[in-house]
Amino acid sequence: IPVSAQKTFTQADFESNWKILEHAFIAIYQGQPTQSMSFETLYTAAYTIVTRRWERQLLKNVRTLLDEILPKGMEITGGDRKVVERFLLDYEKHKYCLERYRDILLYLDRYNSTQTSKLPSIYDIGISAFRDSVINSSLSSSIISITVTDREERTVNDTLIPDSVSVLNQIGRAQHEKERSQSLPASLWNEDTFPDDPNSVFYQIFEEPYLESVASHYADRPLSDLSGIEYLQDVEQALQAEQDRIIMYLQHVPSAQHGLKNRVALLLRETLLKPKSVMDRLLLGKKSEEGNTEKKDEDDASLFGDEFDMGDGDDHLGIWLHDSRTEPLSLLYNSYLPLSECMSTIRKALKAQLVEFHTPPRKVDMDIGGLLELQRRINEFMKGPFKGDNSFEIAAHDGMKIIVNRVDGIAENLATSMHSLFKQAKKEKKVSKKGDEEDSKSSVDDEFDELLVLFRESVVVPSGRRTVPDTSGIAARFGRFYGILSVKVFRTEADLANDDWNSGFANLVHD
């Protein structure tokens, strides 16, 4: 269009053509016939405005018109379902009208697509207007209220929530197109309604309120009527139920399922597992009173201080360890694994409960056989329920050090047991030389290795920790142990002097 022609197109000319379009747009939205205005007439009016470079004013007028004719909010009586149903109907009607508008303003969208500084499409303008006029906190409350009813009745209310969530996601996606409006004046686009997150409507109207409703529902979950294992199972069932509910609600928005499921899972664990009263019950078998939460780091049975005195419950971490119950131990570990701040407390409780259940007054001094059996059980726990977690293995063996060092005469008992194994090994070696059985690693070797581990536990102090009153006690214990073996083994069993065990023992002494 020549510049001279553009200059001759005045405000009055624009208003004349806009009146034609405005009358048609209102009639379309109200469902009235537009036979009096041919499509050619409407298309020509829009074409004239755009070619005279008044397209920005045209977009602004379209937005202003939509703001006027769109329903304001969800002021509907009849309950939450009526509100959501009306929202879905209004959205479908709005999309139909936008398609008609786009047909009339087709040249405008084509023109915009060729420009370096792209203007928003009519569809983008329309979705933005619908979002600002129709979507509000009342709609959000109605949607969440239906999900609350579903949760309480353990049902999913047909397709109402999935469809409404899908619409919210569509609007959020369209909202992301706001980058195309950067060249528009602030009067045309309200920048406050465009947060950086492309799914802002989805988050604000559904996800955040939904998370709040989940937290509120599970906040007062009863604990007193359930045993420890029952409570952990109940938590897992609640997690699974919420995961299934999210899959159903977001069936039309699969890309959003993973993120919401993770947030709900973490929220439930923090709500149901993290409270002090719950951890006291599961770890110590007691109900703790609210108060000081400071934990003392001491290497004895009162590891947690007065606040964490052992309770009298019969279904908690200590019992599960004592009775080798792998199912609740696995449940405990897996349930708390995402809560890294809680895992340190569980490790301390593991160490404290091992000591509590295997030293007086709970249990008389253990003999070597009992210590070996406990050591084997700990190893099984580490491979099974605790999945080879190195931090849990360290905590368990720190507890084992305390148990071993509290056994009276541990040095003498270990030395005597090792002497017996040397004698048994000597007999097996003679049998092997006669060819009666193959010379291979036997159960005696395995038990000797286990005794060496107990020996290490009895004389090695963990770095930065104190397991016995003083280091001179360790030296005395080591001296008695080595002295007994020197007399009973190394001076009397010379034929074993070059045995691999002797070499291994020498290496251990060097360590």
CORPESUL-V452792 format. One record per helix or strand of 2 or more residues. SS is the DSSP state (h for helix, s for strand). FROM is the first residue (numbers start at 1). TO is the last residue. Records with the same first field share a line. If there is no record, write none. Layout:
SS = FROM-TO / FROM-TO
//
This chain:
h = 3-7 / 11-29 / 39-51 / 55-69 / 80-104 / 106-113 / 122-134 / 137-153 / 160-181 / 191-193 / 200-218 / 228-249 / 254-272 / 276-284 / 306-308 / 317-322 / 326-336 / 340-358 / 368-383 / 390-405 / 410-433 / 443-459 / 471-490 / 494-496 / 500-510
//
